[in-house]
Amino acid sequence: MANTIQTVTGPCRPADLGLTLMHEHLIIGWPGWESDTAAAPFDRREARKLCVDRMHELKALGVATLLDPCPIDLGRDVELAAEVAQASGVRIVCATGLYKEESGAAPYYKFRGAFTDSVNEMAEIFIKEISEGIGSTGIKAGVIKVATGPHQVTAYERNVIIDPHGRLRLTHVSPLLYSDPTVDERAVAQIGRLHLSGYFAWLMWLFVHLVLLVGFRNRLMVMREWVWAFFTRERSARLITDDMDAPASNTRPIEAPHAIHGD
């Protein structure tokens, strides 16, 4: 249905989406998190409660829909998303797709590529999750999430992105493209007739990003991360959880109102 958008609780007309947050996560699990037996076990019931509470806060602020672009390989749980949507009354759009090579499930699909046509396999997975549903849940993806790392598109990432036979276009589902920021001359910005590029554009995006963050502490932490990225050409990442002083766990709910940056 080209004139509707799939949410985890069924199709929705674009006009009914209301105020929508375009890149937030309920939970994320980096590949391999389930093998960390030394970490505290993931409490799904507590995660659901925390997510519902945060959704109620968002709803009170006027948010009607949330897009969670968590790809297949980052601990996606669409049934949890459906439970949270039903309990909170906030629509949630989930995603199909795969994350960037350095942080996603590249080893698995590279291994399969040695024996099968993994490019077509990945496209088939995306199409099935859009048109039929994710696994046996019947929940359909409403967006395709693809991502690339900094400075280049790797061969694996290209295999994820390409649509070898043009079949994904027939689904009428738009891709959400995510790329790591490059701290160099490739940054661009446009404000009306004003065009900026290079470091001036990068500084402008830094300023806008910091201004829009909630809380002075968040601004300081993001400034520190950007300075680190500027001098080392590497990224750091952190998740905002309910207890800022608790030991970090590999899979935690992210508080949407305080999320610093998406993945």
MILUMTOR-861450 format. One record per residue: residue number from 1; residue in three letters; chain; x, y, z of N, C-alpha, C in turn. Coordinates in steps of 0.2 Angstrom, whole numbers, plus 5000, padded with zeros to 4 digits. Layout:
residues N
[NUM ALA A [X Y Z] [X Y Z] [X Y Z]],
...
//
This chain:
residues 263
[1 MET A [5004 4994 5000] [5000 5000 5000] [5004 5006 5000]],
[2 ALA A [5005 5009 4994] [5010 5015 4994] [5007 5021 4997]],
[3 ASN A [5001 5022 4999] [4998 5027 5002] [4997 5027 5010]],
[4 THR A [5001 5021 5012] [5001 5020 5020] [5008 5019 5022]],
[5 ILE A [5009 5020 5029] [5015 5019 5032] [5014 5013 5037]],
[6 GLN A [5018 5008 5036] [5018 5002 5041] [5020 5004 5048]],
[7 THR A [5017 5003 5053] [5019 5003 5060] [5019 4997 5063]],
[8 VAL A [5021 4996 5069] [5022 4989 5072] [5015 4987 5074]],
[9 THR A [5010 4991 5074] [5003 4989 5076] [4998 4990 5070]],
[10 GLY A [5001 4990 5064] [4997 4991 5058] [4998 4997 5054]],
[11 PRO A [4995 4997 5048] [4996 5003 5043] [4993 5009 5046]],
[12 CYS A [4996 5015 5043] [4994 5021 5046] [4994 5026 5040]],
[13 ARG A [4989 5030 5039] [4990 5036 5034] [4995 5041 5036]],
[14 PRO A [4999 5043 5031] [5004 5049 5033] [5000 5055 5037]],
[15 ALA A [4994 5056 5035] [4991 5062 5038] [4990 5061 5046]],
[16 ASP A [4990 5054 5048] [4988 5053 5055] [4994 5052 5059]],
[17 LEU A [5000 5053 5056] [5006 5051 5060] [5007 5057 5066]],
[18 GLY A [5005 5063 5064] [5006 5068 5069] [5014 5070 5070]],
[19 LEU A [5015 5073 5076] [5022 5074 5078] [5026 5068 5078]],
[20 THR A [5031 5068 5074] [5035 5061 5073] [5043 5062 5075]],
[21 LEU A [5045 5058 5079] [5053 5058 5080] [5056 5053 5075]],
[22 MET A [5061 5056 5072] [5063 5052 5066] [5069 5047 5067]],
[23 HIS A [5072 5047 5073] [5077 5043 5074] [5079 5042 5081]],
[24 GLU A [5075 5037 5084] [5076 5036 5091] [5076 5028 5092]],
[25 HIS A [5079 5026 5098] [5079 5018 5099] [5076 5016 5105]],
[26 LEU A [5072 5011 5105] [5069 5008 5111] [5075 5004 5115]],
[27 ILE A [5078 5000 5111] [5084 4996 5114] [5089 4995 5108]],
[28 ILE A [5095 4994 5110] [5100 4992 5105] [5104 4986 5108]],
[29 GLY A [5106 4981 5105] [5111 4976 5107] [5116 4975 5102]],
[30 TRP A [5122 4977 5103] [5128 4977 5098] [5129 4969 5097]],
[31 PRO A [5131 4967 5091] [5132 4960 5089] [5137 4957 5094]],
[32 GLY A [5135 4952 5097] [5139 4948 5102] [5137 4949 5109]],
[33 TRP A [5132 4954 5110] [5130 4955 5117] [5127 4949 5121]],
[34 GLU A [5124 4945 5117] [5121 4939 5121] [5126 4934 5123]],
[35 SER A [5132 4935 5120] [5138 4930 5122] [5142 4932 5129]],
[36 ASP A [5140 4938 5131] [5143 4941 5137] [5140 4938 5143]],
[37 THR A [5142 4933 5145] [5139 4930 5151] [5141 4933 5158]],
[38 ALA A [5146 4937 5158] [5148 4941 5164] [5144 4947 5165]],
[39 ALA A [5140 4949 5160] [5136 4955 5161] [5129 4953 5164]],
[40 ALA A [5126 4958 5167] [5119 4957 5170] [5114 4955 5165]],
[41 PRO A [5110 4950 5166] [5105 4947 5161] [5101 4953 5159]],
[42 PHE A [5098 4953 5153] [5094 4958 5150] [5087 4956 5153]],
[43 ASP A [5084 4961 5157] [5078 4961 5160] [5072 4964 5155]],
[44 ARG A [5069 4960 5151] [5065 4962 5146] [5059 4966 5149]],
[45 ARG A [5056 4963 5155] [5050 4966 5158] [5052 4973 5160]],
[46 GLU A [5058 4974 5163] [5060 4981 5165] [5061 4985 5160]],
[47 ALA A [5064 4983 5154] [5065 4987 5148] [5058 4989 5145]],
[48 ARG A [5054 4985 5145] [5047 4987 5142] [5044 4992 5147]],
[49 LYS A [5044 4991 5153] [5042 4996 5158] [5045 5003 5157]],
[50 LEU A [5051 5003 5156] [5055 5009 5155] [5053 5013 5149]],
[51 CYS A [5053 5009 5144] [5051 5011 5137] [5044 5014 5137]],
[52 VAL A [5039 5011 5140] [5032 5013 5141] [5032 5020 5144]],
[53 ASP A [5036 5020 5150] [5036 5026 5154] [5038 5032 5150]],
[54 ARG A [5044 5031 5146] [5047 5036 5142] [5042 5038 5136]],
[55 MET A [5038 5034 5134] [5034 5035 5128] [5028 5039 5131]],
[56 HIS A [5026 5038 5137] [5020 5042 5140] [5023 5049 5141]],
[57 GLU A [5029 5050 5143] [5032 5057 5143] [5032 5060 5137]],
[58 LEU A [5034 5057 5131] [5034 5059 5125] [5027 5061 5122]],
[59 LYS A [5022 5057 5124] [5015 5058 5122] [5013 5064 5125]],
[60 ALA A [5015 5065 5131] [5012 5071 5135] [5015 5078 5132]],
[61 LEU A [5021 5077 5128] [5024 5083 5125] [5021 5084 5118]],
[62 GLY A [5017 5079 5116] [5014 5080 5109] [5016 5075 5104]],
[63 VAL A [5021 5071 5106] [5023 5066 5101] [5018 5060 5100]],
[64 ALA A [5017 5059 5093] [5012 5054 5091] [5015 5048 5088]],
[65 THR A [5021 5049 5085] [5024 5043 5082] [5032 5043 5083]],
[66 LEU A [5035 5037 5083] [5042 5037 5084] [5045 5032 5079]],
[67 LEU A [5050 5034 5075] [5053 5029 5071] [5059 5026 5074]],
[68 ASP A [5059 5020 5075] [5065 5016 5078] [5068 5013 5072]],
[69 PRO A [5074 5016 5070] [5077 5012 5064] [5082 5007 5066]],
[70 CYS A [5081 5004 5071] [5086 4998 5073] [5086 4993 5068]],
[71 PRO A [5092 4991 5065] [5092 4986 5060] [5092 4979 5062]],
[72 ILE A [5092 4975 5058] [5091 4968 5060] [5097 4965 5065]],
[73 ASP A [5103 4968 5064] [5109 4965 5067] [5110 4969 5074]],
[74 LEU A [5106 4974 5076] [5108 4978 5082] [5102 4976 5088]],
[75 GLY A [5101 4970 5089] [5096 4968 5094] [5089 4970 5093]],
[76 ARG A [5087 4971 5087] [5080 4973 5086] [5075 4968 5089]],
[77 ASP A [5070 4971 5092] [5064 4967 5095] [5058 4970 5093]],
[78 VAL A [5055 4968 5088] [5049 4971 5085] [5043 4970 5089]],
[79 GLU A [5043 4964 5093] [5037 4962 5097] [5037 4967 5103]],
[80 LEU A [5043 4968 5106] [5044 4973 5111] [5041 4980 5109]],
[81 ALA A [5043 4982 5103] [5041 4988 5100] [5033 4988 5100]],
[82 ALA A [5030 4983 5098] [5023 4982 5097] [5019 4983 5104]],
[83 GLU A [5022 4979 5109] [5020 4980 5116] [5020 4987 5119]],
[84 VAL A [5025 4990 5117] [5026 4997 5120] [5021 5002 5116]],
[85 ALA A [5020 5001 5110] [5016 5005 5106] [5009 5004 5109]],
[86 GLN A [5007 4998 5110] [5000 4997 5112] [4999 4999 5119]],
[87 ALA A [5004 4999 5123] [5003 5001 5130] [5003 5009 5131]],
[88 SER A [5007 5012 5126] [5008 5019 5127] [5003 5023 5123]],
[89 GLY A [5001 5020 5117] [4997 5024 5112] [5001 5028 5108]],
[90 VAL A [5008 5027 5108] [5012 5031 5103] [5014 5026 5097]],
[91 ARG A [5013 5028 5091] [5014 5023 5085] [5022 5023 5085]],
[92 ILE A [5024 5017 5083] [5031 5015 5082] [5032 5012 5075]],
[93 VAL A [5037 5015 5071] [5038 5012 5065] [5045 5009 5066]],
[94 CYS A [5045 5002 5064] [5052 4998 5064] [5055 4998 5057]],
[95 ALA A [5061 4995 5057] [5065 4995 5051] [5067 4988 5049]],
[96 THR A [5069 4987 5043] [5073 4981 5041] [5079 4984 5039]],
[97 GLY A [5084 4980 5037] [5091 4983 5035] [5096 4980 5039]],
[98 LEU A [5102 4982 5037] [5108 4980 5041] [5113 4986 5042]],
[99 TYR A [5117 4985 5048] [5121 4991 5050] [5128 4991 5046]],
[100 LYS A [5131 4996 5048] [5138 4997 5044] [5143 4991 5046]],
[101 GLU A [5148 4990 5042] [5152 4984 5043] [5156 4984 5049]],
[102 GLU A [5158 4989 5052] [5163 4989 5058] [5159 4987 5064]],
[103 SER A [5152 4988 5064] [5148 4987 5070] [5142 4983 5069]],
[104 GLY A [5141 4980 5064] [5135 4976 5062] [5137 4968 5062]],
[105 ALA A [5133 4965 5058] [5134 4958 5058] [5138 4956 5051]],
[106 ALA A [5142 4960 5049] [5146 4958 5043] [5149 4951 5043]],
[107 PRO A [5152 4949 5049] [5156 4942 5048] [5151 4937 5046]],
[108 TYR A [5145 4937 5048] [5140 4932 5047] [5138 4932 5039]],
[109 TYR A [5137 4938 5037] [5135 4938 5029] [5141 4937 5025]],
[110 LYS A [5147 4939 5027] [5153 4938 5023] [5154 4930 5023]],
[111 PHE A [5153 4927 5028] [5153 4920 5028] [5148 4916 5024]],
[112 ARG A [5142 4919 5024] [5137 4916 5019] [5139 4917 5012]],
[113 GLY A [5142 4923 5011] [5144 4925 5004] [5149 4920 5001]],
[114 ALA A [5152 4917 5005] [5157 4912 5002] [5154 4906 4999]],
[115 PHE A [5147 4905 5001] [5144 4899 4999] [5137 4900 4995]],
[116 THR A [5135 4906 4996] [5128 4908 4992] [5129 4915 4990]],
[117 ASP A [5124 4917 4986] [5123 4924 4984] [5120 4928 4989]],
[118 SER A [5125 4931 4994] [5123 4935 5000] [5119 4941 4998]],
[119 VAL A [5121 4944 4992] [5118 4951 4990] [5111 4950 4989]],
[120 ASN A [5109 4945 4985] [5102 4943 4984] [5098 4941 4990]],
[121 GLU A [5102 4937 4994] [5099 4935 5000] [5097 4941 5005]],
[122 MET A [5101 4946 5006] [5100 4951 5010] [5094 4955 5007]],
[123 ALA A [5094 4956 5000] [5088 4959 4997] [5082 4956 4998]],
[124 GLU A [5082 4949 4998] [5076 4945 4999] [5073 4946 5006]],
[125 ILE A [5078 4946 5011] [5076 4947 5018] [5072 4954 5019]],
[126 PHE A [5075 4959 5016] [5072 4965 5017] [5065 4965 5014]],
[127 ILE A [5064 4962 5008] [5058 4962 5004] [5053 4958 5008]],
[128 LYS A [5055 4953 5011] [5050 4949 5015] [5048 4952 5021]],
[129 GLU A [5053 4956 5025] [5051 4959 5031] [5046 4965 5029]],
[130 ILE A [5047 4968 5023] [5042 4973 5021] [5035 4971 5019]],
[131 SER A [5035 4966 5015] [5029 4964 5012] [5025 4958 5016]],
[132 GLU A [5029 4954 5019] [5025 4948 5023] [5026 4949 5031]],
[133 GLY A [5031 4952 5033] [5032 4952 5040] [5039 4950 5043]],
[134 ILE A [5041 4952 5049] [5047 4950 5052] [5046 4943 5055]],
[135 GLY A [5050 4938 5053] [5049 4932 5056] [5042 4929 5056]],
[136 SER A [5040 4927 5061] [5033 4924 5062] [5028 4929 5065]],
[137 THR A [5031 4935 5066] [5027 4940 5070] [5021 4943 5066]],
[138 GLY A [5022 4944 5060] [5017 4947 5056] [5018 4955 5056]],
[139 ILE A [5023 4957 5059] [5024 4964 5060] [5029 4966 5054]],
[140 LYS A [5027 4971 5050] [5030 4973 5044] [5034 4980 5045]],
[141 ALA A [5040 4980 5042] [5045 4985 5043] [5042 4991 5038]],
[142 GLY A [5043 4997 5041] [5040 5003 5038] [5046 5007 5034]],
[143 VAL A [5052 5005 5035] [5058 5009 5033] [5064 5004 5032]],
[144 ILE A [5068 5006 5027] [5074 5002 5026] [5080 5006 5029]],
[145 LYS A [5084 5003 5034] [5089 5006 5037] [5096 5003 5034]],
[146 VAL A [5100 5008 5031] [5106 5006 5029] [5111 5011 5031]],
[147 ALA A [5118 5009 5032] [5123 5013 5036] [5129 5012 5033]],
[148 THR A [5134 5017 5033] [5141 5016 5031] [5145 5019 5036]],
[149 GLY A [5151 5017 5036] [5156 5020 5041] [5159 5026 5039]],
[150 PRO A [5164 5029 5042] [5167 5035 5040] [5171 5035 5034]],
[151 HIS A [5171 5040 5030] [5176 5041 5024] [5175 5037 5018]],
[152 GLN A [5172 5031 5019] [5171 5027 5013] [5165 5022 5014]],
[153 VAL A [5163 5019 5008] [5158 5014 5008] [5162 5008 5006]],
[154 THR A [5162 5003 5011] [5166 4997 5010] [5162 4992 5005]],
[155 ALA A [5165 4987 5003] [5162 4982 4998] [5156 4979 5002]],
[156 TYR A [5157 4977 5008] [5151 4974 5012] [5145 4979 5012]],
[157 GLU A [5146 4985 5014] [5141 4990 5014] [5138 4991 5007]],
[158 ARG A [5142 4991 5002] [5139 4992 4995] [5134 4986 4994]],
[159 ASN A [5136 4980 4996] [5132 4974 4995] [5125 4975 4998]],
[160 VAL A [5125 4978 5004] [5119 4979 5008] [5115 4984 5005]],
[161 ILE A [5118 4989 5002] [5114 4995 4999] [5111 4993 4992]],
[162 ILE A [5115 4990 4988] [5113 4989 4981] [5106 4985 4981]],
[163 ASP A [5102 4986 4976] [5096 4982 4975] [5097 4979 4968]],
[164 PRO A [5100 4973 4968] [5102 4970 4961] [5097 4970 4956]],
[165 HIS A [5091 4969 4958] [5086 4968 4952] [5080 4973 4953]],
[166 GLY A [5081 4978 4957] [5077 4984 4957] [5070 4982 4961]],
[167 ARG A [5070 4976 4965] [5064 4974 4968] [5062 4978 4974]],
[168 LEU A [5067 4981 4977] [5065 4985 4983] [5061 4991 4982]],
[169 ARG A [5063 4994 4976] [5059 5000 4974] [5052 4998 4973]],
[170 LEU A [5050 4992 4972] [5043 4991 4971] [5039 4990 4977]],
[171 THR A [5043 4990 4983] [5039 4990 4989] [5037 4997 4991]],
[172 HIS A [5039 5002 4988] [5037 5009 4990] [5039 5011 4997]],
[173 VAL A [5044 5007 5000] [5047 5009 5007] [5053 5013 5006]],
[174 SER A [5054 5019 5009] [5060 5023 5008] [5066 5020 5013]],
[175 PRO A [5072 5021 5010] [5077 5020 5014] [5079 5025 5019]],
[176 LEU A [5082 5024 5025] [5084 5029 5030] [5092 5028 5029]],
[177 LEU A [5095 5033 5027] [5103 5032 5026] [5106 5035 5031]],
[178 TYR A [5111 5032 5034] [5115 5034 5040] [5122 5033 5038]],
[179 SER A [5126 5039 5039] [5133 5038 5038] [5137 5042 5043]],
[180 ASP A [5142 5039 5046] [5146 5042 5051] [5148 5049 5049]],
[181 PRO A [5149 5054 5053] [5151 5061 5051] [5158 5061 5049]],
[182 THR A [5160 5064 5044] [5167 5065 5042] [5169 5072 5045]],
[183 VAL A [5175 5072 5048] [5177 5078 5051] [5183 5081 5046]],
[184 ASP A [5180 5083 5040] [5185 5086 5035] [5181 5090 5030]],
[185 GLU A [5184 5091 5024] [5182 5095 5020] [5175 5093 5016]],
[186 ARG A [5173 5087 5018] [5167 5085 5015] [5160 5087 5018]],
[187 ALA A [5161 5091 5024] [5155 5093 5027] [5151 5099 5023]],
[188 VAL A [5145 5099 5022] [5141 5104 5018] [5135 5106 5022]],
[189 ALA A [5133 5112 5021] [5127 5115 5024] [5124 5120 5020]],
[190 GLN A [5118 5121 5020] [5114 5126 5016] [5109 5129 5021]],
[191 ILE A [5109 5136 5021] [5104 5140 5025] [5101 5145 5020]],
[192 GLY A [5096 5144 5017] [5093 5148 5012] [5098 5149 5006]],
[193 ARG A [5100 5155 5004] [5105 5155 4999] [5112 5155 5001]],
[194 LEU A [5113 5154 5008] [5120 5153 5010] [5122 5146 5010]],
[195 HIS A [5128 5145 5006] [5131 5138 5006] [5137 5138 5009]],
[196 LEU A [5138 5133 5014] [5144 5132 5017] [5147 5125 5016]],
[197 SER A [5154 5125 5016] [5157 5118 5015] [5163 5118 5019]],
[198 GLY A [5166 5112 5020] [5172 5111 5024] [5172 5112 5031]],
[199 TYR A [5177 5115 5034] [5177 5116 5042] [5172 5121 5044]],
[200 PHE A [5170 5126 5040] [5165 5131 5042] [5158 5127 5043]],
[201 ALA A [5157 5123 5038] [5150 5119 5038] [5150 5114 5044]],
[202 TRP A [5156 5111 5045] [5157 5106 5051] [5156 5110 5058]],
[203 LEU A [5158 5116 5058] [5158 5120 5065] [5150 5122 5065]],
[204 MET A [5147 5123 5060] [5140 5125 5060] [5136 5120 5063]],
[205 TRP A [5137 5113 5060] [5133 5108 5062] [5135 5106 5069]],
[206 LEU A [5141 5107 5072] [5142 5106 5079] [5138 5111 5083]],
[207 PHE A [5138 5117 5081] [5134 5122 5085] [5127 5120 5085]],
[208 VAL A [5124 5119 5080] [5117 5117 5079] [5115 5111 5084]],
[209 HIS A [5120 5106 5083] [5119 5100 5087] [5119 5101 5094]],
[210 LEU A [5124 5105 5097] [5124 5106 5104] [5119 5110 5106]],
[211 VAL A [5116 5115 5102] [5111 5120 5104] [5104 5116 5105]],
[212 LEU A [5103 5111 5101] [5097 5107 5102] [5097 5101 5107]],
[213 LEU A [5103 5100 5110] [5103 5095 5115] [5100 5097 5122]],
[214 VAL A [5097 5093 5125] [5094 5094 5132] [5099 5094 5137]],
[215 GLY A [5101 5099 5141] [5105 5098 5147] [5112 5100 5146]],
[216 PHE A [5115 5104 5150] [5122 5106 5150] [5127 5100 5150]],
[217 ARG A [5125 5095 5154] [5130 5089 5154] [5130 5086 5148]],
[218 ASN A [5125 5085 5144] [5125 5082 5138] [5129 5086 5133]],
[219 ARG A [5128 5092 5133] [5132 5097 5128] [5140 5096 5129]],
[220 LEU A [5142 5095 5136] [5149 5095 5137] [5151 5088 5135]],
[221 MET A [5147 5083 5136] [5149 5076 5134] [5150 5075 5126]],
[222 VAL A [5145 5078 5123] [5145 5078 5115] [5151 5082 5113]],
[223 MET A [5152 5088 5116] [5158 5092 5114] [5165 5088 5114]],
[224 ARG A [5165 5084 5120] [5171 5080 5121] [5172 5075 5116]],
[225 GLU A [5166 5072 5114] [5167 5066 5109] [5168 5069 5102]],
[226 TRP A [5166 5075 5100] [5167 5078 5094] [5175 5080 5093]],
[227 VAL A [5177 5083 5099] [5184 5085 5099] [5189 5079 5098]],
[228 TRP A [5187 5073 5101] [5190 5067 5101] [5190 5065 5093]],
[229 ALA A [5184 5065 5090] [5184 5063 5083] [5188 5067 5079]],
[230 PHE A [5188 5074 5080] [5192 5079 5076] [5200 5077 5076]],
[231 PHE A [5202 5075 5082] [5210 5074 5082] [5212 5067 5081]],
[232 THR A [5207 5062 5082] [5209 5055 5081] [5206 5052 5075]],
[233 ARG A [5201 5055 5072] [5197 5052 5066] [5194 5046 5068]],
[234 GLU A [5192 5045 5075] [5189 5039 5077] [5182 5042 5081]],
[235 ARG A [5177 5037 5081] [5171 5039 5085] [5171 5035 5091]],
[236 SER A [5168 5039 5096] [5166 5035 5102] [5158 5035 5102]],
[237 ALA A [5155 5031 5106] [5148 5031 5107] [5146 5029 5114]],
[238 ARG A [5140 5032 5116] [5137 5030 5123] [5130 5029 5122]],
[239 LEU A [5127 5026 5127] [5120 5025 5127] [5117 5029 5133]],
[240 ILE A [5112 5032 5133] [5109 5035 5139] [5104 5031 5142]],
[241 THR A [5105 5029 5148] [5101 5024 5151] [5097 5027 5157]],
[242 ASP A [5093 5023 5160] [5089 5026 5166] [5094 5028 5172]],
[243 ASP A [5099 5024 5173] [5104 5025 5179] [5110 5027 5176]],
[244 MET A [5112 5033 5176] [5118 5035 5173] [5125 5032 5177]],
[245 ASP A [5124 5031 5183] [5129 5028 5187] [5130 5021 5188]],
[246 ALA A [5125 5017 5185] [5125 5010 5185] [5130 5007 5180]],
[247 PRO A [5133 5001 5182] [5138 4998 5177] [5135 4997 5170]],
[248 ALA A [5139 4998 5165] [5136 4998 5158] [5134 4991 5156]],
[249 SER A [5129 4990 5153] [5127 4984 5150] [5126 4984 5143]],
[250 ASN A [5127 4979 5139] [5127 4979 5132] [5121 4980 5129]],
[251 THR A [5115 4979 5132] [5109 4980 5129] [5104 4984 5134]],
[252 ARG A [5103 4990 5133] [5099 4994 5138] [5094 4999 5134]],
[253 PRO A [5088 5000 5137] [5084 5005 5134] [5087 5012 5134]],
[254 ILE A [5086 5015 5128] [5088 5022 5127] [5082 5027 5129]],
[255 GLU A [5083 5032 5133] [5078 5037 5134] [5078 5041 5128]],
[256 ALA A [5072 5041 5124] [5072 5045 5118] [5073 5052 5120]],
[257 PRO A [5070 5055 5125] [5071 5063 5126] [5078 5065 5127]],
[258 HIS A [5082 5060 5129] [5089 5062 5131] [5094 5059 5126]],
[259 ALA A [5092 5055 5121] [5097 5052 5117] [5101 5057 5113]],
[260 ILE A [5108 5056 5114] [5112 5061 5111] [5113 5060 5103]],
[261 HIS A [5114 5054 5101] [5114 5053 5094] [5112 5046 5092]],
[262 GLY A [5109 5046 5086] [5106 5039 5084] [5112 5035 5080]],
[263 ASP A [5110 5029 5079] [5114 5025 5075] [5110 5022 5069]],
//
